[in-house]
């Protein structure tokens, strides 16, 4: 497969070429090279609220399409396991609910809530059984407050990312945020998933695309900070009306911060506003279509309709118009790559650098 190189010096670098977004082989390679090797937000503790409860789900359905399950055992420990029976590959759990054991209904193989093989009918004569591979595969699971992240074969430690996020938002009571299904929504966008991330990762377009958001933010002070596997865009408010009440000793104490926009490689956004948190998960479907899930967690509903965190649906529609236009434009035979604004496109350069590194690894 073709190798991609992004110059580490943004003042000299070019974007990934249009061929990257059009190449079907690359789109498939990103599954194993990027998504399997990173982390995914999968929900919160309310998916398995009680001991001896289970929750089956498909990780990135239509792309990774990996059948997994969450289980909370009688010791109150949460596990993320493969939902595929180690006998003949049947799904073990079909519906969420109470379970003391995990029982495959095909041939009766039984597992503990931690995935450990327990019993199997008609296997008394089987030699060298059970083996290590007869347990359900267990995956790395990490809590951040109530939020859950899973890594299939992660190549970096998500704890390092969460520590970076906690530096600025650790004062917020994440356990007191309330999930609002009525304010959460999925969007289907006609573009390559990476283009959606490209757009998110820079505030350069805000004055040109988002009139309302531009009024709420102080564009001149908009900044981006780069870390190993995440980055942060800080939205300074244009007025002191809807800003975070930052505690003394906070790194940004005394500043009018209207939003913290965290991006976690490769496809997750955690947008903190004075009213709460909007989580965006970008889910590839094919090279022409992407689903973006907006999940809303509210701390103070009275602040939802003003400031940088207001009119999120309108901002999303404006972003869709732009990224769908870029997706069409990249099909041109006369466009290949562009240059980065060293001041305004640090996040995009970071993303392209990570993509090329993971693909070439």
Secondary structure, 3 states (H helix, E strand, C coil): CCCCCCCCCCCCCECCCHHHHHCHHHHHHHHHHHHCCCEEEEEEHHHHCCCCEEEEEEECCCCCCEEEEEEECCCCCEEEEECECCCCCCECCCCCEECCCEECCCCCCEECCCCCEEECCCCCCCCCCCCHHHCCCEEEEEEECCEEEEECCCCCCHHHHHHHHHHHHCCCCHHHCEECHHHCEEEEECCCHHHHHHHHCCCCCHHHHCHHHHHHECHHHCEEEECCCEEEEEEEECCCCCCCCCCCCCCCCCCCEEEEEEEECCCEEEEEECCEEEEEEEEEEECCEEEEEEEEEECCHHHCCCCCCCCHHHHHHHHHHHHHHHHHHCCCCCCCCCECCCCCCHHHHHHHHHHHHHHHC
